[in-house]
Amino acid sequence: MHPLISLSALLGLAGSSHALALDKAAALADCLSKASVPVDAPGSADYKLDVSSFNLRLNYTPVAVVGVNTTKQIQDAVSCARQLGLKANAKCGGHSYASFGLGGEDGHLVIEMSRMNKVVLDNDTGIATVEGGARLGHLAVELYTQGNRAISHGTCPGVGVGGHVLHGGYGVSSHTHGLAVDWLVGATVVLANSTVVNCSETENRDLFWALRGAGGSMGIVTEFRFKTFQPPENLTTFIASVQWPTETRALVGVKAVQEFAQTMPAELNMRLFISRDFVNLEGLYYGDKAGLQAALAPLLKITNATLAYAQTGTWLDQLKHFGGGTNLDQGHGHVEHETFYSTSLYTHALDDSQLQNFVSYWFTQAKANKRDWYVQIDLHGGNNSAVAAAPADSTSYAHRDYLLMYLMYDRVDNGVTYPADGRSLMENFASNTTQGMAKADWGMYVNYPDSGLDQADAQANYWGSNLPRLQAIKKAVDPDDLFHYPQGILPA
């Protein structure tokens, strides 16, 4: 770290003739230095680490990167950005599929949070206090180690708690225990005017509502407070192999899966994983193998699926399974990269015509693509879903009432350039599925962003009917859109 850096290095634009940008860079360097905010020196190991993007298709050059350790440093960094008319963004885990932690475009001030990762569990209340730069794996290990507690969250250990929770936080326990955001009971936030506020159901309630689904647009959370639960002793991870060699078989199978989703037992969490070469039903069951087999039996029969793997273990065992066997306890310095295009979709149960569109595109178009793609259909809603059980307006997460959530991902091998026309594969997969649907009958998941969306479409697709209220709250807490990114909430 070095508090003052050269102008050309700060901008990452050596030789640039843009005088205004240079003037702002000089003023920013001076402001950060006077406030003793630690700045990554470009070219240093810290800088290279902190500006690295998970999605190598989307790399951006910030005006500066600050590696903060305290709330005061965040306040001062935000104050400097505001004074100079710069945009600022928190980067927590750095796993945004559209690189929004880097601003989603060049020239932002990046406030790198991952050095702030303490987790403290109060065993009397079950409330966990978590710094804003913690990662999911570290959070899980600490909660389990400190008191055999947990929250519901996603599967990748290196993902930052901040981005994940503030935009929903779906995972393989969500059917049983809801979204990560449903476990949030309070937060401490640095606002655009650099003040610090607390929010909860009883304090700054509008801000608290907005944080739980659109938080990246509202402020920088320095501390989360979560209620927790005690996980059961036995949880069973499973994979059931599906053989659908023809469109006709696949059509019957997908229809059966979505019908099963309507009444799937609360203790079962499952997704349909479709790739070019194989199809699986996979997930997590709150109980032992015998209970899993009984819960799955009707679906396995009608889909011609075979239970290929079932392993009962602890809470941490299942996290390791879904984390791909990597070390759970990740912190600052975690590095992970892929090159890909992603998009997403929420729908109610598809009718026969929509099912046919989905399956036909899968077999005639998607299967012809030789890249490493998948469509993961999470059984998101239904009669027994904890996600759907919460009131639709309880948080700004806008899509609780949808039965199915589709996560679409198209990847190339390391070192290979993603093709310029590659994104059409998944874009068309989604558009063929929604063909003929009213706009109100589908949505998209902001934690699986489609980098091809413009801001208007992104706001409408990610936040639906919640958008007007979110825009009003944005105007109240960030009227000049300091915490801007290309698909975030704009002030009313």
N, C-alpha and C positions, 0 to 999 in steps of 0.2 A: 504494500500500500504506500502511496505517496500523496500528500495532500495537495500538491500543486504540480500540474503537468503542462507540457507545451501545448500551444494552440493547435498545431497541425495534428499532433498525436491525440489530443482530446477529441477532435472532430473525427479522427480516422480518415481525413481527407487532405493529405499532404499535397501542397501545391494548389489548393482551392483558392479561387479569386473572389469568393463570395464574402465581401467585407462585412456585411451585416451578421452573417453566421459567425465569422471570426470575432467580431465585437462581442457577440453574446457568449461565445465560448470563453473569451477572456474574462468577461464579467462573472460568468458562472464559476470558473476556476477560482477567481478572487473571493467570491461569496462563500464557496464551500471551504476554502482554506481558512478564512476568517472564523468560520463556525466550527472549525476542527472536525469536519465531516470526512471520514476516510475515503479517498478516491483510489480506484484501481488505476495504476499507471499503464497505459496502453503498451502492449508488448510483453507485459509481465505475466507470470503464471496465473495470478489471480484474475487479470483482465481476460485472458484467453478462456479461462474456465467460466467466468461470469457472463461473457457475451456469447457463449456457445448455445446453440439452439438444439432442442430435441429433434425437430424436423429440419433436416439439412436442406430441404427444398426452400426454406424460408429463413434466410439469414439477414439480419439488419445491423446497422452501425449506429449505436447511440451517441449522443453528444458527450455523455460521460456515464460512468458506472460508479456508484458508491456502494461499498460493502459495509452496511450498517450493523452496529452491535447494540444500539440503544434506541428507545423511543425518541429521545431528544435529537439524536442524529437524523432520524426520519423527519421530525418536525423541521429541522433546519434545512434539510435537503428540499423538502416541499416548499418551504419559504423562499429559497433561492430560485427554484423553478418558477414560482408564481411571480416574483419580482421581475423576472426576465422574460415572461411570456412563453416559457417552455412547457411542454407536456411531460408528465412524469408517470411512471408505472412501477408497481411492485413486481419483482420477480422472486417467486418463492421456490418451487421445485424446478421451474424452467421447462415443464413438460407440456406447455400449451401447444396444441397441434398446429396453431397458426402463429406461434411465436409472439403472443400478445404480451408476455412478460418483458419482451424487448421493445414493446410499443407497437408491434405489428407494422412498423414502418421506420425509416431512418430518422435520427435526430431527436430522440426522446432522452430524458434523464431516466436511467434505470436504477431503481433502488433495490439492490440485491439483499434478500432477507434471510438467506439460509444459515447465516451465522447465529441467528436468534432462534434457537430450537429447543428451549427448555420445556419439559413436561413435568408438572407436579400434580399428583393425585391426592385429594383430601379423602382419606378412607372413612371419615365420619359422615361426610355428606355425599360421597361418590362423585363430586364435581372435580373435573380435571381442568387445570389452567395450563394453556399451551401457547407458547410464543409463536408469532406469525410466520416464522420461517421453518417450522418443523415439517418433516416429511411423514407420509402415512406410515411407513414401516417403523420409523423411530417412535411415533406416537403409539402404535400398537404394542411394540415391545415394552415401552415404559409403562403403559397402563396395565399390561398383564403382569409385569414384574413387580410393580409397586403395590398391586392390590387385586390381581385376577379380575380386571375390569376391561371393558371394551366399548367402542362405539361402532356403528355400522358405517362402512366406507368402502372405497374402491380397492383394487387388487394390486396395483403397481407400487412397490415399496418406495421408489424414488420420487413419486408425485408429491408436490407440496400440498400441505393441508389447506393453505390459503386459497389457491385457485379452485381446488377440488370442492371444498365445503361451500365456498361463497357462490358457487353456481349449481348447486344441487348435491352432487356426491353420490351417484348411484353405484352399487356394488353387488356382490354375490350374497350379501345378507339383507338386501333392501326389501325383498318380499316379506321377510320375517320381521325386520326391525326398522324399515324405513330408510330414508336418505341420510347421509352424513349431516346435512343441514338441519334435520329434525332433532338432532341431539345437541344443537347449539342453544345455550340458554343466555349467553351474554358475550359481549365483545368490547374491546377498547380500540378506538379508531382515531387515526390522524386524518383530519379533514383537509380540504383544499386551502383553507385559511390558516393551516398549520396548527390549529387548536386540537386538543385531545378530548374526546368525549367517550363516555360509556353508553352502551345501549343494551336493552333487554325488552322483555314484554311489558315492563313497567317504567322504563326510562328511554327517552328518544325512540318511541315505538315505531314511528314511520321509518326511521333509518334502520332499525333492527329488521323490520319486514323487508326492506329493500336489499339489505346485505344478504339475506337468505335466498339467493337466486340470481342476483345481479351485483354482487358486492364489489367486483373489480372496477365498476364505474363510480363508486360512491366514496371511496376513501381507502386508506391502507390500514388493515387490521394488524395491530401489534400484539394483541392477546385475545385468544379464544377461551371461552369457558363452556365446557361440555358436561352435560349429565352423562352417566355411563351405565352399563348393565354388566352383570356377571354372566359370562358365556357358559354354556353347558359343558360338562366334562366330555361328552361324545358328540362330535360332528363328523359327518361322512361326506367326503368329496367323491364325485362319480363322473364317469364318462360312459355314455351309451352310444355305440356305433350304429349308424343308420345306413341302410342299403336302399337307395332310391335311384335305380339305373335309368329310369325313364321319366319324362315330364308327367305322365299320368300318375305314376307312383308318388312322385314328389308333390303333386297337387293334393293327393289324398293325405299325404303325410303332414304337410304344412297346415292344412285345414284342421287336422286332428290336433296338432300342437296348439293352435290358437283356441280351439274349443276347450282343450284341457286347461289352458291358462285362465279361463273364466272362473273355474272352481278349484284351481290348484291348492292343495293344503298350505296353510300359512307357514308351516315349518320347512317347506320345500322352496328352494331358489334355483331357477333353471334358465338356460338360454339354448337356443338352436344355433349352432355354429356351422355356417356354410362356407366352404372353400372350393377351389377349382377341383381338388382331388378327393375330398372326403366331406362327410356331414356327420356331426355329432350332436347329441343332447348332452349337456354337461352342467354341473352345478354343485350345490351344497345342500345337504339335508341336516336339519337340527335333530339328530338322533343317530341310532345305530344302523347297520347294514340291513337288518331284517325290516326295520321300519321303512327304510328307503325302498326296498324291494316291493313292499306292500303298496307304498304311495305311487310308485312308478308303474306297477303291473298293468293297469288298464291302458296306459299310453304306449308302453313297449309293445303290447300285443297289436294295437291298431296301426302302429307305425313300422312294424317289423324291425324294431331296434333290439340290440343285444347289449346287456349290461357288461361292458368290457372291463371296467375298472371301478372299484368301490373300496375306499380306505377310510376307516374310522380313526380319528385322532383328536388332538386338542385344538384350541383356537389358533395357536401359533402354527400348528401343523397345516391347517387348511390355508392360512395366509402364505406359507411357504409354497404350498402346492400351486395356488393361483398366481403367486409371484414368480413362477418359473424356477423355483429352487434357489434364487439369488438371496444374498444376505438381506434380511429384513431391516436391520438397524442402519439405515442410510442417513447421512448428514451432509454438511457442506463438503463439496468435493466429489459428490456422486456425478458420474458422467454416463450418459446414454444417448445414442443417436440412431435415427432411422431416416430414410428418405421416402416420402409417401404423400398421398392425397387422402383426405378424410371427408366424410360428410355423415349426416345422420337423418333420422326420421322417427316420428311418433305417429301411430295410427290407432284407430279403434280396430275391431275385428274386420278383416277384409271380406268383402262379398265375393261371390264366385268369379265375377269378371275381374276384380282386382287381384284375386289369387292367381288367376290365369295369366294376367299381365306380369306379375312378379315371377312366376315359375318359367314362363316363356322367355323372358329376358335372361334369366339365370342360365337356361339350357342353350339358348341360341346365340347369346352375345357374351355373357360373362365367362362361360366355360372356354371360349375361344381365346381369352386373354391369358397369356403364359406368365404374367407377373404373379407375385405372392399377394393375392387379394383375399378378403373375407367379408362376409356379411354376418354379423352377430345379432340375432333377434332375442332380446331379453324379454322375459314374461314379466312385464313391468306392473301391470294392473291386475284387475280381476276382483272377485268377491272377497278374497282373503288377503289382499295385498295391503301391507302397512303403508306403502306409498299412497295408494288410493284412499286409505281410510282417513287420512288427515284432511280437514276441510280444504277445498280447492284454493281458497284465498288466505290460508294460514301463513304462507310464505310467498315470496315473489317467484319461486319455481312454478312455472305456469302450466305444466303438463301432467298433473297427477291423474287425470281421468282417462289417459290413454292406456289401452291394453298392452300394446307392443311398442318396444323401442328398438330401432334398427341402428347399429353402429357399423359404418361402411368404411373400409380401409383398403387402400391399394398401394403396395410397397414395391420398391426395387432393391436389389442387392447392394451392399456397401460398395461405394465407389462408382456406382452406375448412376447416370443422370436420369432423372425422371422425365419421361417424354412430354413434350409441349402439349400434346393432345390427350395425355393420359387421364386427366380428370373427368373426361366425358364418360368413362366407364361407369363410375359410381354416380355421377350426376344423372345419367340416363336410367340407371337402376332405380334411383329414387323417383324420378319423374314418371317413369312407366308405372310405378306402383301407385302414385297419387293421381294418375290420369283420370279425369272425371270427378275427382273429389272436390267438394267445396273447400275453400281456403281454411275455414274454421275447423275442418275435420282432420288436419294434420299439423305437425309442428316439427321443430328441430331442437337438438340438445346443444347448449352453448359449450359444454365441456368436450364435445366432439365437433369442433367448429369446422365449417366449410369455408375455406379461405377465399373461395370465389364469390362469395356473397357481397353485395354492396351494403352500406350501413342501413339503409331503409329496410331492405329485405331481411337482413340479419336481425334487426330489432323486432320486426313483426314475427319472424319465424321462431326466434328464441323465447320471446316473452309474451306473445299473443295478447290476450285481453288485459294483461297486467301492465302493458306498455305505458298507457297514459298516466297511471299513478306513479310509475317509476320515473317517467320524465319530469313529473312535478317535483318529486323528491330530489332528483338530480339537480333541478334548478335551485332548490333550497340549499343544498349542501355543496354543490360544485357548479355554480352558475356559469363560469367561464370554461368549463370542460377541461380542467387541468389534468384529470385522470382519464385522458382520452385514449382510445384505441379504435381501429377502423370498424369494429363491429359492436362497440359498446353503446350504452344508453346516452342519448343526447338530451340536454336540458330542454324543457318545454319552452 
